[in-house]
């Protein structure tokens, strides 16, 4: 094969001024000014990638609340364990959060915080001795509460929230479940049998827990039926809550409810397959928008909350 040099003088060139470019100085970050508000800080971020997404998500939440649309927080227990209950409670008090979904671990850590102001045992330190999950008070309170419940219309979240409110727990003002019950905000709890410490105890009322958790699936499905124009957050749940959400979306769509234009957001340390597929991509494929934010909950959620609060105040 004979190789001949190419004639570069014949290249067809165009002006850079006519080229479509992805980056512009108009989108650059602004230098921080001392005394700036959180909202000013967020607006000073570059209009690119996840900084842009964060501002877009805040704008979508603000727009949803202006139109009286739903904002739902589905959260794994890690959100509770890293000390974010005051942030979530404040968002409920401000009527920004309309509903909460938890997994089974959520009720355990929330109850322990209400009970003693502490939670999250050191698993490595006690597992070899067979002491992991063997505390007495947590399963005693939760199992007895569920066994004694006779409200066939209430779900697991409401039953436990009401019980915490009636208790003499010193720290119940920090409880998501208790505050939600007080504010009449639904909290649904979706358990998987065998995943939580209370399931190991001999007095675990499996039929009652299953009935109440199924009732919560019915409740969250009824809420998702009204999600059009709203925002759904999946925060720190890699499997259970994304699966529940996808089934709820399918159920209400089958029943004829309109879900063509809403926003979903997945927030976690890393992006897992199931939340990306079942929350961000599949439910919004026909319209709306799905976002991902990767980062530590203890930083990202307070930042998100502050941005929503200040932006709502500035746009009144």
TIKERO-390251 format. One record per residue (C-alpha): residue number from 1; residue in three letters; chain; z, y negated, x negated. Coordinates in Angstrom, 1 decimal, decimal comma. Layout:
<recs>
n  res  chain  zz  yy  xx
NUM  ala  A  Z  Y  X;
...
</recs>
This chain:
<recs>
n  res  chain  zz  yy  xx
1  unk  A  0,0  0,0  0,0;
2  unk  A  -1,0  -3,4  -1,3;
3  unk  A  1,6  -6,1  -0,8;
4  unk  A  0,4  -9,6  -0,4;
5  unk  A  2,5  -12,8  -0,4;
6  unk  A  2,9  -14,5  2,9;
7  unk  A  1,5  -18,0  3,3;
8  unk  A  4,7  -20,0  4,2;
9  unk  A  2,7  -23,2  4,6;
10  unk  A  1,4  -21,9  7,9;
11  unk  A  4,9  -21,8  9,5;
12  unk  A  5,1  -23,5  12,8;
13  unk  A  8,1  -26,0  12,8;
14  unk  A  9,8  -28,1  15,4;
15  unk  A  12,2  -31,0  15,4;
16  unk  A  15,9  -30,1  15,3;
17  unk  A  16,4  -32,9  17,9;
18  unk  A  14,5  -30,8  20,4;
19  unk  A  16,4  -27,6  19,7;
20  unk  A  19,0  -26,2  22,0;
21  unk  A  22,2  -26,0  20,0;
22  unk  A  25,5  -24,2  20,9;
23  unk  A  27,8  -26,6  19,1;
24  unk  A  28,0  -30,3  19,6;
25  unk  A  30,4  -33,0  18,3;
26  unk  A  30,9  -33,8  21,9;
27  unk  A  32,8  -30,5  22,1;
28  unk  A  35,0  -31,0  19,0;
29  unk  A  38,8  -31,0  19,1;
30  unk  A  40,6  -34,3  19,2;
31  unk  A  43,3  -35,1  16,6;
32  unk  A  46,8  -34,7  18,1;
33  unk  A  48,5  -37,9  19,1;
34  unk  A  52,3  -38,1  18,9;
35  unk  A  53,9  -38,1  22,3;
36  unk  A  50,9  -36,5  24,0;
37  unk  A  51,6  -34,4  27,2;
38  unk  A  50,8  -30,7  27,4;
39  unk  A  47,7  -31,6  29,5;
40  unk  A  46,5  -34,1  26,9;
41  unk  A  47,0  -31,4  24,2;
42  unk  A  45,0  -28,9  26,2;
43  unk  A  42,2  -31,4  26,9;
44  unk  A  42,2  -32,1  23,1;
45  unk  A  41,2  -28,5  22,3;
46  unk  A  37,6  -27,8  21,3;
47  unk  A  35,4  -27,0  24,3;
48  unk  A  34,5  -23,7  22,9;
49  unk  A  35,3  -20,0  23,3;
50  unk  A  38,9  -19,2  24,5;
51  unk  A  40,1  -22,8  24,4;
52  unk  A  37,4  -23,6  26,9;
53  unk  A  38,3  -20,5  29,0;
54  unk  A  42,0  -21,6  29,0;
55  unk  A  41,1  -25,0  30,4;
56  unk  A  38,7  -23,4  32,9;
57  unk  A  41,3  -21,0  34,1;
58  unk  A  43,8  -23,8  34,6;
59  unk  A  41,2  -25,8  36,5;
60  unk  A  40,5  -22,8  38,7;
61  unk  A  44,1  -22,3  39,6;
62  unk  A  44,5  -26,1  40,4;
63  unk  A  41,3  -25,9  42,5;
64  unk  A  42,6  -22,8  44,4;
65  unk  A  45,9  -24,4  45,2;
66  unk  A  44,2  -27,6  46,4;
67  unk  A  42,3  -25,5  48,9;
68  unk  A  45,4  -23,5  49,8;
69  unk  A  44,0  -20,3  48,3;
70  unk  A  46,0  -17,5  46,8;
71  unk  A  47,3  -17,1  43,2;
72  unk  A  48,6  -13,6  42,4;
73  unk  A  50,5  -12,6  39,3;
74  unk  A  50,3  -8,8  38,5;
75  unk  A  52,6  -8,2  35,6;
76  unk  A  53,8  -5,4  33,3;
77  unk  A  57,5  -5,3  32,5;
78  unk  A  57,0  -6,9  29,1;
79  unk  A  56,7  -10,3  30,7;
80  unk  A  60,2  -9,9  32,0;
81  unk  A  61,5  -8,4  28,7;
82  unk  A  60,4  -11,4  26,6;
83  unk  A  62,4  -13,8  28,7;
84  unk  A  59,7  -15,4  31,0;
85  unk  A  61,5  -15,0  34,3;
86  unk  A  62,5  -18,7  34,4;
87  unk  A  58,8  -19,7  34,0;
88  unk  A  57,6  -17,3  36,8;
89  unk  A  60,5  -18,4  39,1;
90  unk  A  59,6  -22,0  38,5;
91  unk  A  55,9  -21,3  39,4;
92  unk  A  57,2  -19,6  42,6;
93  unk  A  59,4  -22,6  43,4;
94  unk  A  56,4  -24,9  43,0;
95  unk  A  54,4  -22,7  45,4;
96  unk  A  51,8  -22,0  42,7;
97  unk  A  52,4  -18,2  42,7;
98  unk  A  51,9  -16,7  46,2;
99  unk  A  52,5  -13,0  45,4;
100  unk  A  53,7  -10,8  42,5;
101  unk  A  52,8  -7,2  41,6;
102  unk  A  55,0  -5,1  39,3;
103  unk  A  55,1  -1,6  37,9;
104  unk  A  58,1  0,6  38,1;
105  unk  A  59,6  -0,7  34,8;
106  unk  A  59,6  -4,2  36,2;
107  unk  A  62,3  -3,4  38,8;
108  unk  A  64,5  -1,8  36,1;
109  unk  A  64,4  -4,7  33,7;
110  unk  A  64,7  -7,3  36,4;
111  unk  A  67,7  -5,5  37,9;
112  unk  A  69,5  -5,1  34,5;
113  unk  A  69,0  -8,8  33,8;
114  unk  A  70,5  -9,7  37,1;
115  unk  A  73,4  -7,2  36,6;
116  unk  A  74,5  -8,0  33,0;
117  unk  A  72,1  -10,6  31,6;
118  unk  A  70,6  -8,1  29,2;
119  unk  A  68,0  -5,3  29,2;
120  unk  A  65,6  -3,2  27,0;
121  unk  A  67,6  -0,6  25,1;
122  unk  A  66,8  0,4  21,5;
123  unk  A  64,9  3,6  22,2;
124  unk  A  64,6  4,7  18,5;
125  unk  A  68,4  4,5  18,1;
126  unk  A  69,3  6,7  21,0;
127  unk  A  66,3  9,0  21,6;
128  unk  A  67,4  11,8  19,2;
129  unk  A  70,7  12,1  20,8;
130  unk  A  69,1  12,4  24,3;
131  unk  A  70,7  9,1  25,4;
132  unk  A  67,5  7,2  26,2;
133  unk  A  67,6  6,1  29,8;
134  unk  A  71,0  7,6  30,5;
135  unk  A  72,8  4,4  31,5;
136  unk  A  74,8  4,8  34,7;
137  unk  A  74,7  1,5  36,5;
138  unk  A  70,9  0,9  36,7;
139  unk  A  69,8  4,1  38,5;
140  unk  A  73,0  4,1  40,5;
141  unk  A  72,1  0,7  42,0;
142  unk  A  68,4  1,2  42,4;
143  unk  A  68,6  4,8  43,7;
144  unk  A  71,4  4,0  46,2;
145  unk  A  69,6  0,8  47,4;
146  unk  A  66,4  2,8  48,1;
147  unk  A  68,2  5,7  49,7;
148  unk  A  70,2  3,5  52,1;
149  unk  A  67,1  1,4  53,1;
150  unk  A  66,0  1,9  56,7;
151  unk  A  63,5  -1,0  57,0;
152  unk  A  60,2  0,9  57,6;
153  unk  A  58,2  -2,3  57,3;
154  unk  A  59,6  -3,5  53,9;
155  unk  A  58,2  -2,4  50,6;
156  unk  A  60,1  -1,5  47,4;
157  unk  A  60,0  -5,1  46,0;
158  unk  A  61,5  -6,7  49,1;
159  unk  A  64,2  -4,0  49,5;
160  unk  A  65,4  -4,4  45,9;
161  unk  A  65,2  -8,2  46,0;
162  unk  A  67,3  -8,4  49,1;
163  unk  A  69,9  -6,0  47,6;
164  unk  A  70,2  -8,1  44,4;
165  unk  A  70,7  -11,2  46,5;
166  unk  A  73,5  -9,5  48,4;
167  unk  A  75,1  -8,3  45,2;
168  unk  A  77,8  -10,0  43,1;
169  unk  A  75,6  -9,7  40,0;
170  unk  A  76,5  -12,6  37,7;
171  unk  A  72,9  -13,3  36,6;
172  unk  A  71,0  -12,7  39,8;
173  unk  A  69,6  -16,3  39,7;
174  unk  A  67,4  -15,0  36,8;
175  unk  A  65,9  -12,2  38,9;
176  unk  A  62,3  -12,4  39,9;
177  unk  A  62,9  -10,0  42,8;
178  unk  A  65,8  -11,9  44,2;
179  unk  A  64,2  -15,3  44,0;
180  unk  A  61,0  -14,0  45,5;
181  unk  A  62,9  -12,5  48,4;
182  unk  A  64,8  -15,9  48,8;
183  unk  A  61,5  -17,8  48,8;
184  unk  A  59,8  -15,2  51,1;
185  unk  A  57,2  -14,5  48,4;
186  unk  A  56,0  -10,9  48,5;
187  unk  A  56,6  -8,7  45,4;
188  unk  A  54,9  -5,3  45,5;
189  unk  A  56,0  -2,5  43,1;
190  unk  A  53,7  0,3  42,2;
191  unk  A  55,4  3,3  40,6;
192  unk  A  54,1  6,4  38,8;
193  unk  A  56,6  9,2  39,1;
194  unk  A  57,9  10,3  35,7;
195  unk  A  57,3  7,0  33,9;
196  unk  A  60,7  5,3  34,4;
197  unk  A  64,2  6,1  33,3;
198  unk  A  65,6  6,3  36,9;
199  unk  A  63,3  9,3  37,6;
200  unk  A  65,4  11,4  35,2;
201  unk  A  68,6  11,1  37,2;
202  unk  A  69,6  13,7  39,7;
203  unk  A  70,1  11,3  42,6;
204  unk  A  66,5  9,9  42,3;
205  unk  A  65,3  9,7  46,0;
206  unk  A  61,6  10,5  45,2;
207  unk  A  60,4  10,6  48,9;
208  unk  A  62,0  7,2  49,6;
209  unk  A  60,6  5,6  46,5;
210  unk  A  57,2  7,0  47,2;
211  unk  A  57,3  5,7  50,8;
212  unk  A  58,3  2,2  49,8;
213  unk  A  55,8  2,0  46,9;
214  unk  A  53,0  3,2  49,3;
215  unk  A  54,1  0,5  51,7;
216  unk  A  53,8  -2,0  48,8;
217  unk  A  50,2  -0,8  48,3;
218  unk  A  49,5  -1,6  51,9;
219  unk  A  51,1  -5,0  51,5;
220  unk  A  49,1  -5,9  48,4;
221  unk  A  45,9  -4,7  50,0;
222  unk  A  46,5  -7,1  52,9;
223  unk  A  47,1  -9,9  50,4;
224  unk  A  43,9  -9,1  48,4;
225  unk  A  42,0  -9,2  51,7;
226  unk  A  42,6  -13,0  51,6;
227  unk  A  41,9  -13,5  47,9;
228  unk  A  38,5  -15,2  48,4;
229  unk  A  38,6  -18,5  46,5;
230  unk  A  41,8  -17,5  44,8;
231  unk  A  42,9  -16,3  41,3;
232  unk  A  44,3  -12,9  40,3;
233  unk  A  46,1  -12,5  37,0;
234  unk  A  46,7  -9,1  35,4;
235  unk  A  49,3  -9,7  32,7;
236  unk  A  50,3  -6,9  30,4;
237  unk  A  49,5  -3,9  32,5;
238  unk  A  46,9  -1,6  30,9;
239  unk  A  46,6  1,1  33,5;
240  unk  A  48,7  1,1  36,7;
241  unk  A  48,2  -2,4  38,1;
242  unk  A  44,4  -2,6  37,3;
243  unk  A  44,0  0,7  39,1;
244  unk  A  45,9  -0,5  42,1;
245  unk  A  43,9  -3,7  42,2;
246  unk  A  40,6  -1,9  42,1;
247  unk  A  41,6  0,4  45,0;
248  unk  A  42,8  -2,6  47,0;
249  unk  A  39,5  -4,4  46,4;
250  unk  A  37,5  -1,4  47,5;
251  unk  A  39,6  -0,8  50,6;
252  unk  A  39,4  -4,4  51,9;
253  unk  A  35,7  -4,6  51,2;
254  unk  A  35,1  -1,4  53,1;
255  unk  A  37,0  -3,0  56,0;
256  unk  A  34,7  -5,9  56,0;
257  unk  A  36,7  -8,6  54,2;
258  unk  A  34,7  -11,1  52,2;
259  unk  A  35,4  -11,0  48,4;
260  unk  A  32,5  -12,7  46,8;
261  unk  A  33,9  -15,7  45,0;
262  unk  A  37,3  -15,4  43,3;
263  unk  A  38,7  -15,5  39,7;
264  unk  A  40,3  -12,8  37,7;
265  unk  A  42,1  -13,2  34,4;
266  unk  A  43,4  -10,5  32,1;
267  unk  A  46,1  -11,6  29,6;
268  unk  A  47,4  -9,2  27,0;
269  unk  A  48,1  -8,7  23,2;
270  unk  A  44,9  -6,7  23,0;
271  unk  A  42,1  -6,1  25,6;
272  unk  A  42,2  -2,6  27,0;
273  unk  A  39,3  -0,8  28,7;
274  unk  A  40,8  -0,5  32,2;
275  unk  A  41,9  -4,2  32,8;
276  unk  A  38,5  -5,3  31,4;
277  unk  A  36,6  -3,0  33,7;
278  unk  A  38,8  -2,9  36,9;
279  unk  A  40,0  -6,5  36,9;
280  unk  A  37,6  -8,7  34,9;
281  unk  A  34,2  -7,1  35,4;
282  unk  A  33,8  -4,9  38,4;
283  unk  A  35,5  -6,9  41,1;
284  unk  A  33,7  -10,1  40,2;
285  unk  A  30,2  -8,6  39,6;
286  unk  A  29,0  -10,0  42,9;
287  unk  A  30,3  -13,5  42,3;
288  unk  A  33,2  -15,5  41,0;
289  unk  A  34,3  -15,3  37,4;
290  unk  A  36,4  -13,0  35,1;
291  unk  A  38,2  -14,2  32,0;
292  unk  A  40,2  -12,6  29,2;
293  unk  A  42,9  -14,3  27,2;
294  unk  A  44,4  -12,5  24,2;
295  unk  A  47,8  -13,4  22,8;
296  unk  A  51,5  -13,0  23,1;
297  unk  A  52,9  -13,4  26,5;
298  unk  A  55,9  -15,4  25,3;
299  unk  A  53,5  -18,1  24,0;
300  unk  A  50,5  -17,9  26,4;
301  unk  A  52,3  -17,8  29,7;
302  unk  A  54,5  -20,9  29,1;
303  unk  A  51,4  -22,7  27,8;
304  unk  A  49,4  -21,7  30,9;
305  unk  A  52,2  -22,6  33,3;
306  unk  A  52,7  -26,0  31,7;
307  unk  A  49,0  -26,7  31,8;
308  unk  A  48,8  -25,8  35,5;
309  unk  A  51,9  -27,9  36,4;
310  unk  A  50,8  -31,0  34,6;
311  unk  A  47,2  -30,9  35,7;
312  unk  A  48,3  -30,5  39,3;
313  unk  A  50,6  -33,4  39,0;
314  unk  A  47,9  -35,6  37,3;
315  unk  A  45,4  -34,8  40,1;
316  unk  A  47,7  -35,7  43,0;
</recs>
